Each structure stands twice: as C-alpha cells, then as structure tokens.
Amino acid sequence: MKLGAYLAHFGSGPSYDVASWARRLVDAGFESLWMPQIIGRSGFVPDPLVALAAAASVVGGVELGTATVQVPLHHPADLAHRIRSLQLVCGDRLVMGLSPGSTETDYLLLDRDFRSRFRTFDHNVARLRELLPAPPPFLLGSWGVNVEKAAQHFDGWLGSAYRRTPDQIFEALGRFRAADGGRAIVCAIPLSSPADLGPVGEQLNRYAEAGFDDAIVVIEPGGPDPEKVRALLP
C-alpha cells in the first residue's frame, strides 16, 4: 500500500508555506500529495488547484491529487479550464478526486443548493468528460450507494476516514471490490499529536491487509514529524 499526505493543515493552525511543506513531505518519503476543497468552515485551506500547482513546481516524481473538489460548487466549463491548466503544470501526475460535497456551509457561502448536489454532480461530471480532451483519472469521493458508482463509472474510490470508523471503511471497501472497483484509497486519516502515531500505525496496517491501494494521512498542526509518520508503513 502506498502512503500519501495532505498538503493542507486542517483546523485553525498557523499559516504555512505550501511549497516548503510539499518538499518536506516528499523528502520524508511520501509518494503522493493531496488537497481538499474547504471554503466555508473554520480555518483557512488554500485552493486545491493553486496549491497543487505550487507543489508541482518544486517536487517531482510524486502523484498530485485533489481529495476532493466539490464539483457542484463550480461551473463545469470553468472547472474544466482550471483542470486543463493544471495538467500543463502537473503532467500525467495529476489525479482528480471529485465529490458532491458533504458540508452545507460551503454551499451556503457560494449561494448553491445543497439539497440538489448529487443531481448537479452527475450533470457536471458528464460535462467535464465532454469538455476535457484528455481528462486525468477521476476518483469519486463519497459513501452509500456512491461506493458502487465509484466502482462502475470512475477510475477509483476515495473513502474518507475523517468521520468514519475502520469497520465502516472495511464494509464499504467490500462493496467496492464486489462491484469490480479499481483503485481504492482511504484518505483524511488525521494525526493531531505525536500520541496518534501508535493508533494510526495500527490502522494503516489494517488498511493494507484489507487491500487498500493507498492511504492518505493528514498531519495537523502540532502533529508528529512527517518522517515518523512515513516510518509507520514499510
């Protein structure tokens, strides 16, 4: 199982240099770097496409992805233009994790309808596929029946561990594999202090044994050193 890390610091921690943090994570041995889209909640998380462009300019040899872009918050033509622009910077290292979104505050900030997000998501993803001449891999980040949708209509599935137990994640992985799903990624595994190293190390090994292809950790402000986190997984 490959191990990646978020470029974002969740919560209301101090500001940070995205490019320097990207170099630190890659130097520590992480194999991929990821950014979520969070705009209506506490703390500041940089725009994911801007952050990935900054990372791509200073590190090589690692995958760069969104985990995830909330597709209904964007006009599909504008989002397609931004993705295509980012492809010029990242090349074939770019992977787009897409989702309907799960937090109403982000929708309220942009005056978007939260209740219709699943219908809007399906429509906008179809438009993205039409508008992008050579789209990067699309991964679906979602739960419920969308786990099967990820297996059947996307290049993989992103299962967030931020508010899910390992047992819930394993159950969803079983459904994803039963539907002949491809790449399976468990993401947003938080580490908020050095004391989390032991429990997260146990989780990572369980995820590897269960058959996940990748795991992505979030090292929060005050969390352990990246080198110690990377050492959790051989």
C-alpha positions in Angstrom: 0.0 0.0 0.0 1.3 3.4 -1.0 1.3 6.3 1.6 0.4 9.8 0.7 -0.2 13.0 2.7 -2.4 16.1 2.6 -0.8 19.4 1.8 -3.5 21.0 3.9 -3.4 21.7 7.6 -6.9 21.3 8.9 -8.2 23.5 11.8 -7.1 26.9 12.8 -3.4 26.4 12.9 -0.7 28.9 11.8 -0.2 29.8 8.2 2.3 27.8 6.3 4.3 27.7 3.1 2.7 25.2 0.7 5.8 24.7 -1.4 8.1 24.1 1.6 5.6 21.7 3.2 5.4 19.8 -0.1 9.2 19.5 -0.2 9.2 18.3 3.4 6.7 15.6 2.8 8.4 14.3 -0.4 11.8 14.3 1.4 10.2 12.3 4.2 9.2 9.6 1.6 5.5 10.2 0.9 4.5 9.0 -2.5 1.6 11.4 -3.2 0.4 14.8 -2.2 -3.3 15.8 -1.9 -5.5 18.8 -1.3 -9.2 19.1 -0.4 -11.6 21.9 -1.2 -12.8 23.5 2.0 -14.0 27.1 1.9 -16.9 27.6 4.4 -15.5 26.2 7.6 -13.2 27.4 10.3 -9.5 27.9 9.5 -8.1 28.5 6.0 -7.3 25.8 3.5 -5.8 27.1 0.2 -7.5 26.5 -3.1 -6.6 22.9 -4.1 -5.7 23.6 -7.7 -3.5 26.5 -6.8 -1.8 24.5 -4.0 -1.1 21.6 -6.3 0.4 23.9 -9.0 2.7 25.3 -6.3 3.7 21.8 -5.2 4.2 20.6 -8.8 6.7 23.4 -9.4 9.0 22.3 -6.5 8.7 18.5 -6.3 9.0 15.7 -8.9 8.2 12.0 -9.1 5.1 12.0 -6.9 1.4 11.9 -7.7 -0.6 15.1 -7.1 -4.3 14.9 -6.5 -7.5 16.6 -5.1 -9.3 14.9 -2.3 -11.7 16.2 -3.2 -13.1 19.0 -5.4 -16.7 19.7 -4.6 -17.9 19.6 -8.2 -21.4 21.3 -7.8 -19.7 24.4 -6.5 -18.2 25.1 -9.9 -19.5 25.8 -13.4 -18.2 22.8 -15.4 -16.7 24.9 -18.2 -14.7 26.9 -15.7 -13.6 23.8 -13.7 -12.6 22.1 -17.0 -10.5 25.1 -17.9 -8.7 25.1 -14.5 -8.1 21.3 -14.6 -6.7 21.5 -18.1 -4.4 24.4 -17.0 -3.2 22.4 -14.0 -2.4 19.4 -16.3 0.1 21.7 -18.1 1.9 22.1 -14.8 1.5 18.6 -13.3 1.5 16.5 -16.5 0.4 12.9 -16.0 1.0 13.1 -12.3 -2.4 14.7 -11.8 -5.4 12.8 -10.4 -8.8 14.5 -9.7 -10.7 13.3 -6.7 -14.3 14.6 -7.2 -17.2 14.6 -4.8 -20.8 16.0 -4.4 -19.6 17.6 -1.1 -20.9 16.9 2.4 -20.9 20.2 4.2 -23.7 22.6 3.8 -21.7 25.6 5.0 -19.5 25.5 1.8 -22.7 25.7 -0.3 -24.2 28.5 1.7 -21.2 30.6 1.3 -21.4 30.3 -2.6 -25.3 30.5 -2.7 -25.5 27.0 -4.1 -28.3 24.5 -3.4 -27.0 21.8 -1.1 -30.0 19.5 -1.5 -29.6 19.1 -5.3 -25.9 18.4 -5.1 -26.0 14.8 -6.2 -28.0 15.6 -9.3 -25.8 18.6 -10.1 -22.7 16.4 -9.5 -23.7 13.8 -12.1 -24.6 16.5 -14.7 -21.3 18.4 -14.1 -19.1 15.4 -14.2 -20.6 14.4 -17.5 -19.9 17.8 -18.9 -16.3 17.6 -17.6 -15.8 14.4 -19.5 -17.0 16.2 -22.7 -15.0 19.3 -22.2 -11.6 17.8 -21.3 -9.8 16.4 -24.4 -7.7 14.1 -22.2 -9.1 14.1 -18.7 -6.9 12.9 -15.8 -8.1 9.9 -13.8 -11.4 10.7 -12.0 -11.8 9.3 -8.5 -15.1 9.5 -6.7 -15.1 10.5 -3.0 -18.4 9.6 -1.5 -20.3 7.0 0.6 -23.5 5.0 0.5 -24.7 3.8 -2.9 -22.0 6.0 -4.5 -19.4 3.4 -3.5 -20.8 1.2 -6.2 -20.9 4.2 -8.6 -17.2 4.8 -8.0 -16.5 1.1 -9.0 -18.6 1.3 -12.1 -18.2 4.8 -13.5 -14.9 6.2 -12.1 -11.2 5.3 -12.0 -11.3 4.7 -8.3 -12.8 5.5 -4.9 -11.7 7.8 -2.1 -13.1 6.8 1.3 -12.6 9.5 3.9 -11.6 8.3 7.4 -12.2 11.7 9.0 -15.6 10.8 10.4 -15.7 7.0 9.8 -14.5 4.1 11.8 -12.2 1.5 10.3 -15.1 -1.1 10.4 -17.3 1.2 8.4 -14.5 1.7 5.9 -13.8 -2.0 5.6 -17.5 -2.7 4.9 -17.5 -0.1 2.1 -14.3 -1.5 0.6 -16.0 -4.9 0.5 -18.9 -3.4 -1.6 -16.4 -1.6 -3.8 -14.5 -4.7 -4.6 -17.7 -6.7 -5.1 -18.6 -4.2 -7.8 -15.3 -4.8 -9.5 -13.9 -1.4 -8.4 -10.3 -0.5 -9.3 -8.1 1.8 -7.2 -9.2 2.1 -3.5 -7.9 4.9 -1.4 -8.6 5.6 2.3 -8.0 9.2 2.9 -8.0 12.0 5.5 -6.5 9.9 8.3 -5.8 12.5 11.0 -2.7 12.8 13.2 -3.1 15.7 15.6 -0.4 14.8 18.1 2.6 12.5 18.4 0.4 10.3 20.6 -1.5 9.4 17.5 1.4 7.5 15.9 0.7 4.2 17.6 -3.1 4.0 16.8 -2.6 5.3 13.3 0.2 2.8 12.6 -2.2 0.0 13.6 -4.9 1.4 11.3 -2.5 1.7 8.4 -1.5 -1.9 8.7 -5.2 -3.0 8.9 -6.0 -0.9 5.8 -3.0 -2.5 3.9 -4.1 -6.0 5.0 -7.7 -5.3 3.8 -6.4 -4.5 0.3 -6.4 -0.7 0.0 -4.1 0.5 -2.7 -3.3 3.8 -1.0 -3.7 5.6 2.3 -3.5 9.4 2.8 -2.8 11.0 6.2 -3.4 14.5 7.4 -0.6 15.8 9.7 -2.3 18.6 11.6 -0.6 21.5 13.4 1.0 20.0 16.5 1.1 16.6 14.9 4.1 14.3 14.6 7.1 14.8 12.3 6.4 13.6 8.7 9.4 11.3 8.9 7.9 9.5 11.9 4.5 9.2 10.2 6.1 7.8 7.0 8.0 5.2 9.0 4.7 3.7 10.2 4.3 1.9 6.9 7.1 -0.1 5.4 
